[in-house]
């Protein structure tokens, strides 16, 4: 698995954000939360039926709506985030 939506990543996997395919407002909101291109996050959990996605950035844990998480494109190659 290389470039996929954050929604498709299995829990417990550390990934690097490579693209945010959202409008200016959504991109700005994600950036203010610490989700930026080039940053690494760990997917902690996901709830069934398109519920929220929980991710960890450093020591911060965030819950994102399914639609917002779908706009975050990540690369899961382990050598990218060490």
C-alpha positions as CSV (number, residue, x, y, z in Angstrom):
1,X,0.0,0.0,0.0
2,X,1.5,3.4,-1.0
3,X,-0.7,6.4,-1.6
4,X,-4.2,5.9,-0.2
5,X,-6.8,7.8,1.8
6,X,-6.3,7.9,5.5
7,X,-9.7,6.0,5.8
8,X,-8.2,2.9,4.1
9,X,-5.2,2.6,6.5
10,X,-5.3,-0.1,9.2
11,X,-5.2,1.1,12.8
12,X,-1.8,1.3,14.4
13,X,0.0,2.2,11.2
14,X,2.2,5.3,11.0
15,X,1.8,7.2,7.8
16,X,3.1,10.3,6.1
17,X,0.7,12.9,4.7
18,X,1.5,13.4,1.0
19,X,-1.6,15.4,-0.1
20,X,-4.7,17.0,1.2
21,X,-7.3,17.1,-1.6
22,X,-9.7,19.6,0.0
23,X,-10.7,23.2,-0.6
24,X,-8.9,26.2,1.0
25,X,-11.2,26.3,4.0
26,X,-10.9,22.6,4.8
27,X,-7.1,22.6,4.1
28,X,-6.7,25.6,6.5
29,X,-8.7,23.8,9.2
30,X,-6.7,20.6,8.9
31,X,-3.4,22.7,9.0
32,X,-4.5,24.5,12.1
33,X,-5.0,21.0,13.7
34,X,-1.5,20.0,12.8
35,X,-2.3,17.9,9.8
36,X,0.0,19.2,7.1
37,X,1.7,17.7,4.0
38,X,4.9,16.1,5.1
39,X,3.7,15.4,8.6
40,X,3.5,11.9,10.1
41,X,0.4,10.5,11.9
42,X,-0.6,7.2,13.5
43,X,-4.1,6.0,12.9
44,X,-5.4,4.9,16.3
45,X,-9.0,3.8,15.5
46,X,-11.9,4.0,13.1
47,X,-15.6,3.4,13.8
48,X,-17.9,1.4,11.7
49,X,-20.3,2.8,9.2
50,X,-18.3,5.9,8.3
51,X,-17.8,7.1,11.8
52,X,-14.9,9.3,13.0
53,X,-11.2,8.4,12.5
54,X,-8.9,8.9,15.4
55,X,-5.2,9.9,14.7
56,X,-2.3,10.8,16.9
57,X,0.2,13.6,15.9
58,X,3.0,13.7,18.4
59,X,1.3,13.8,21.8
60,X,-2.0,15.1,20.4
61,X,-4.9,12.8,19.6
62,X,-7.6,14.1,17.1
63,X,-10.9,12.7,15.9
64,X,-11.7,13.5,12.3
65,X,-15.0,13.0,10.5
66,X,-15.0,10.3,7.9
67,X,-15.4,12.8,5.0
68,X,-12.5,14.9,6.2
69,X,-10.2,11.9,6.7
70,X,-11.1,10.7,3.2
71,X,-9.5,13.9,1.8
72,X,-6.1,13.2,3.5
73,X,-3.9,11.2,1.2
74,X,-1.1,9.3,2.9
75,X,1.9,7.0,2.1
76,X,2.4,4.1,4.5
77,X,6.0,3.1,3.5
78,X,7.7,2.6,6.9
79,X,11.0,4.3,5.8
80,X,9.1,7.7,5.3
81,X,8.3,8.2,9.0
82,X,11.0,7.2,11.5
